[in-house]
Amino acid sequence: MPTREGDDMTEESQKQLPHLVFGGELVELDEVEFKDLEKLDIVGVFPNYKSAYDAWKGAAQRTVDNAQMRYFIVHIHRLLDPEDDSAHEI
């Protein structure tokens, strides 16, 4: 969507790039298999990579004492539109 003259937001900043942040305890550290899918921690869905990264980092730091716990960022926008190769910046 093009911006109107005088708008503070650019076209790029208005584009939604949803990201999911979730985590859980892994069976093995070298595999992505969860001990219990019902106990996954769904941190949330975020409008851009920066906010998802911040949430991921916070969740990972809160569980640093549990070596089996891992958090992930899923690029939902890439699943919805595989042709979109939008770059991310932190």
N, CA, C and O of each residue as an XYZ file, in Angstrom:
360
protein
N       0.844     -1.178      0.000
C       0.000      0.000      0.000
C       0.885      1.235      0.000
O       1.702      1.390      0.907
N       0.757      2.102     -0.961
C       1.572      3.311     -1.002
C       1.233      4.236      0.159
O       0.116      4.231      0.676
N       2.205      5.015      0.548
C       1.959      5.951      1.637
C       1.463      7.273      1.083
O       1.727      7.623     -0.068
N       0.748      7.992      1.911
C       0.292      9.330      1.530
C       1.352     10.332      1.939
O       2.119     10.097      2.872
N       1.388     11.428      1.250
C       2.339     12.468      1.590
C       2.084     12.937      3.013
O       0.948     13.218      3.393
N       3.164     13.018      3.802
C       3.021     13.475      5.183
C       2.882     12.341      6.178
O       2.989     12.572      7.383
N       2.643     11.103      5.707
C       2.565      9.977      6.635
C       3.949      9.695      7.202
O       4.954      9.821      6.503
N       3.994      9.310      8.482
C       5.261      8.983      9.117
C       5.721      7.573      8.780
O       6.917      7.285      8.843
N       4.790      6.685      8.423
C       5.127      5.296      8.166
C       5.424      5.094      6.691
O       4.743      5.646      5.826
N       6.445      4.301      6.414
C       6.774      3.987      5.029
C       6.001      2.743      4.613
O       5.417      2.056      5.451
N       6.002      2.460      3.325
C       5.319      1.275      2.812
C       5.897      0.018      3.446
O       5.145     -0.887      3.806
N       7.214     -0.057      3.590
C       7.863     -1.240      4.149
C       7.487     -1.456      5.615
O       7.273     -2.594      6.033
N       7.404     -0.373      6.406
C       7.092     -0.526      7.823
C       5.641     -0.933      8.040
O       5.304     -1.436      9.112
N       4.768     -0.729      7.046
C       3.378     -1.114      7.184
C       3.149     -2.579      6.829
O       2.131     -3.153      7.219
N       4.066     -3.189      6.104
C       3.902     -4.564      5.660
C       3.967     -5.509      6.856
O       4.901     -5.455      7.657
N       2.975     -6.364      6.963
C       2.949     -7.328      8.059
C       3.830     -8.524      7.722
O       3.698     -9.127      6.658
N       4.720     -8.856      8.633
C       5.582    -10.022      8.504
C       5.459    -10.836      9.792
O       6.371    -10.816     10.618
N       4.339    -11.557      9.976
C       4.113    -12.249     11.245
C       5.146    -13.353     11.515
O       5.562    -14.089     10.620
N       5.536    -13.429     12.795
C       6.488    -14.429     13.276
C       5.938    -15.053     14.553
O       5.388    -14.359     15.409
N       6.091    -16.356     14.671
C       5.675    -17.105     15.859
C       6.910    -17.438     16.686
O       7.923    -17.880     16.145
N       6.826    -17.226     17.990
C       7.903    -17.614     18.901
C       7.336    -18.670     19.848
O       6.319    -18.461     20.508
N       8.025    -19.810     19.894
C       7.603    -20.878     20.792
C       8.820    -21.680     21.232
O       9.898    -21.577     20.646
N       8.625    -22.481     22.279
C       9.729    -23.307     22.756
C       9.220    -24.470     23.568
O       8.032    -24.580     23.870
N      10.144    -25.329     23.910
C       9.820    -26.489     24.716
C      11.078    -27.291     25.015
O      12.158    -27.014     24.493
N      10.906    -28.291     25.869
C      12.036    -29.151     26.218
C      12.266    -30.178     25.125
O      11.329    -30.821     24.650
N      13.518    -30.322     24.735
C      13.893    -31.272     23.700
C      14.252    -32.629     24.309
O      14.724    -32.718     25.442
N      14.015    -33.678     23.527
C      14.407    -35.027     23.944
C      15.931    -35.124     23.940
O      16.533    -35.590     24.908
N      16.549    -34.683     22.845
C      18.005    -34.673     22.679
C      18.431    -33.280     22.235
O      17.695    -32.607     21.512
N      19.593    -32.852     22.654
C      20.059    -31.509     22.296
C      20.385    -31.356     20.820
O      20.350    -30.244     20.294
N      20.699    -32.447     20.148
C      21.083    -32.354     18.742
C      19.941    -32.663     17.782
O      20.168    -32.830     16.584
N      18.723    -32.741     18.293
C      17.539    -32.983     17.464
C      16.420    -32.027     17.866
O      16.392    -31.527     18.990
N      15.512    -31.783     16.949
C      14.348    -30.956     17.271
C      13.147    -31.883     17.429
O      12.291    -31.989     16.551
N      13.119    -32.542     18.569
C      11.984    -33.385     18.967
C      11.666    -33.024     20.409
O      12.526    -33.092     21.286
N      10.404    -32.636     20.640
C      10.006    -32.162     21.961
C       9.588    -33.312     22.866
O       9.002    -34.296     22.415
N       9.902    -33.170     24.162
C       9.519    -34.185     25.147
C       8.005    -34.310     25.250
O       7.475    -35.417     25.341
N       7.308    -33.172     25.237
C       5.863    -33.176     25.411
C       5.256    -31.999     24.647
O       5.386    -30.847     25.061
N       4.592    -32.298     23.530
C       4.008    -31.228     22.709
C       2.935    -30.441     23.454
O       2.705    -29.269     23.154
N       2.286    -31.070     24.410
C       1.244    -30.371     25.175
C       1.829    -29.333     26.124
O       1.100    -28.485     26.638
N       3.122    -29.391     26.358
C       3.758    -28.440     27.270
C       4.586    -27.380     26.534
O       5.415    -26.705     27.144
N       4.358    -27.237     25.219
C       5.064    -26.190     24.484
C       4.687    -24.817     25.038
O       3.537    -24.568     25.398
N       5.655    -23.960     25.096
C       5.432    -22.583     25.535
C       5.258    -21.719     24.284
O       6.226    -21.419     23.585
N       4.013    -21.327     24.015
C       3.719    -20.442     22.887
C       3.873    -19.010     23.399
O       2.998    -18.491     24.092
N       4.982    -18.389     23.055
C       5.261    -17.031     23.529
C       4.325    -16.045     22.852
O       3.799    -15.139     23.499
N       4.113    -16.217     21.539
C       3.178    -15.337     20.844
C       3.499    -15.170     19.376
O       4.489    -15.695     18.867
N       2.625    -14.419     18.706
C       2.809    -14.055     17.306
C       3.137    -12.568     17.289
O       2.472    -11.766     17.943
N       4.174    -12.212     16.529
C       4.682    -10.847     16.533
C       4.654    -10.277     15.123
O       4.779    -11.021     14.151
N       4.490     -8.961     15.002
C       4.281     -8.339     13.684
C       5.529     -8.213     12.819
O       5.431     -7.923     11.627
N       6.698     -8.429     13.411
C       7.941     -8.294     12.651
C       9.049     -9.088     13.335
O       8.898     -9.547     14.467
N      10.152     -9.237     12.631
C      11.255    -10.042     13.156
C      11.873     -9.427     14.405
O      12.224    -10.152     15.336
N      12.011     -8.128     14.443
C      12.625     -7.453     15.595
C      11.881     -7.761     16.879
O      12.502     -8.120     17.879
N      10.568     -7.629     16.874
C       9.808     -7.895     18.103
C       9.807     -9.390     18.425
O       9.802     -9.765     19.597
N       9.812    -10.245     17.407
C       9.899    -11.689     17.637
C      11.251    -12.050     18.233
O      11.333    -12.855     19.161
N      12.302    -11.457     17.703
C      13.650    -11.709     18.228
C      13.755    -11.288     19.694
O      14.323    -12.011     20.512
N      13.213    -10.127     20.018
C      13.241     -9.652     21.403
C      12.499    -10.618     22.328
O      12.964    -10.902     23.432
N      11.354    -11.119     21.881
C      10.576    -12.084     22.681
C      11.325    -13.410     22.807
O      11.362    -14.008     23.882
N      11.924    -13.867     21.699
C      12.710    -15.101     21.716
C      13.872    -14.990     22.703
O      14.112    -15.893     23.504
N      14.571    -13.890     22.632
C      15.735    -13.677     23.505
C      15.317    -13.667     24.974
O      15.984    -14.271     25.814
N      14.223    -12.988     25.280
C      13.729    -12.941     26.654
C      13.336    -14.315     27.167
O      13.668    -14.679     28.295
N      12.624    -15.084     26.338
C      12.205    -16.429     26.738
C      13.416    -17.339     26.920
O      13.472    -18.111     27.877
N      14.370    -17.253     26.023
C      15.575    -18.082     26.112
C      16.380    -17.733     27.364
O      16.908    -18.625     28.027
N      16.477    -16.457     27.686
C      17.229    -16.044     28.874
C      16.543    -16.472     30.163
O      17.210    -16.772     31.153
N      15.206    -16.502     30.155
C      14.471    -16.941     31.359
C      14.670    -18.424     31.642
O      14.521    -18.858     32.785
N      15.006    -19.209     30.618
C      15.132    -20.660     30.782
C      16.574    -21.132     30.618
O      16.810    -22.304     30.324
N      17.533    -20.239     30.804
C      18.935    -20.566     30.579
C      19.423    -21.709     31.483
O      20.369    -22.409     31.121
N      18.812    -21.905     32.620
C      19.235    -22.969     33.541
C      18.772    -24.354     33.100
O      19.230    -25.357     33.647
N      17.874    -24.425     32.123
C      17.383    -25.708     31.621
C      18.008    -25.960     30.244
O      17.565    -25.404     29.239
N      19.038    -26.804     30.217
C      19.780    -27.049     28.976
C      18.924    -27.701     27.892
O      19.249    -27.589     26.710
N      17.851    -28.371     28.262
C      16.997    -29.060     27.285
C      15.975    -28.122     26.638
O      15.355    -28.474     25.634
N      15.804    -26.941     27.208
C      14.793    -26.001     26.721
C      15.338    -25.193     25.556
O      16.436    -24.642     25.632
N      14.554    -25.123     24.460
C      14.944    -24.343     23.286
C      13.749    -23.547     22.769
O      12.612    -24.016     22.802
N      14.025    -22.349     22.297
C      12.996    -21.491     21.704
C      13.329    -21.263     20.237
O      14.494    -21.253     19.841
N      12.277    -21.081     19.439
C      12.411    -20.947     18.000
C      11.572    -19.786     17.495
O      10.563    -19.419     18.099
N      12.006    -19.211     16.374
C      11.233    -18.195     15.661
C      10.801    -18.810     14.337
O      11.634    -19.256     13.548
N       9.499    -18.831     14.099
C       8.950    -19.347     12.844
C       8.505    -18.157     12.004
O       7.738    -17.312     12.466
N       8.986    -18.096     10.778
C       8.649    -17.007      9.861
C       7.321    -17.339      9.183
O       7.300    -17.879      8.078
N       6.222    -17.016      9.848
C       4.892    -17.343      9.328
C       4.665    -16.701      7.958
O       4.041    -17.306      7.086
N       5.161    -15.499      7.769
C       4.959    -14.808      6.488
C       5.564    -15.597      5.332
O       5.059    -15.525      4.211
N       6.625    -16.343      5.580
C       7.231    -17.161      4.520
C       6.369    -18.383      4.202
O       6.364    -18.862      3.068
N       5.655    -18.879      5.184
C       4.742    -19.995      4.946
C       3.515    -19.534      4.167
O       2.992    -20.264      3.325
N       3.063    -18.318      4.456
C       1.890    -17.774      3.789
C       2.190    -17.320      2.366
O       1.334    -17.398      1.485
N       3.428    -16.838      2.148
C       3.819    -16.344      0.829
C       5.263    -16.753      0.555
O       6.176    -15.952      0.760
N       5.489    -17.992      0.093
C       6.850    -18.495     -0.125
C       7.664    -17.682     -1.142
O       8.894    -17.731     -1.131
N       6.991    -16.946     -2.006
C       7.690    -16.131     -3.009
C       8.291    -14.861     -2.406
O       9.176    -14.244     -2.999
N       7.802    -14.474     -1.219
C       8.262    -13.253     -0.566
C       9.588    -13.530      0.147
O       9.649    -14.368      1.046
N      10.628    -12.837     -0.251
C      11.927    -13.034      0.371
C      12.331    -11.804      1.180
O      13.484    -11.376      1.142
N      11.383    -11.248      1.902
C      11.646    -10.050      2.697
C      12.809    -10.293      3.647
O      12.858    -11.300      4.353
N      13.724     -9.368      3.651
C      14.893     -9.465      4.526
C      14.528     -8.979      5.922
O      13.606     -8.186      6.109
N      15.274     -9.477      6.885
C      15.065     -9.089      8.287
C      16.270     -8.353      8.789
O      17.408     -8.653      8.428
N      15.997     -7.376      9.635
C      17.068     -6.671     10.344
C      16.696     -6.610     11.799
O      15.529     -6.445     12.155
N      17.693     -6.743     12.632
C      17.453     -6.683     14.085
C      17.633     -5.257     14.531
O      17.483     -4.957     15.716
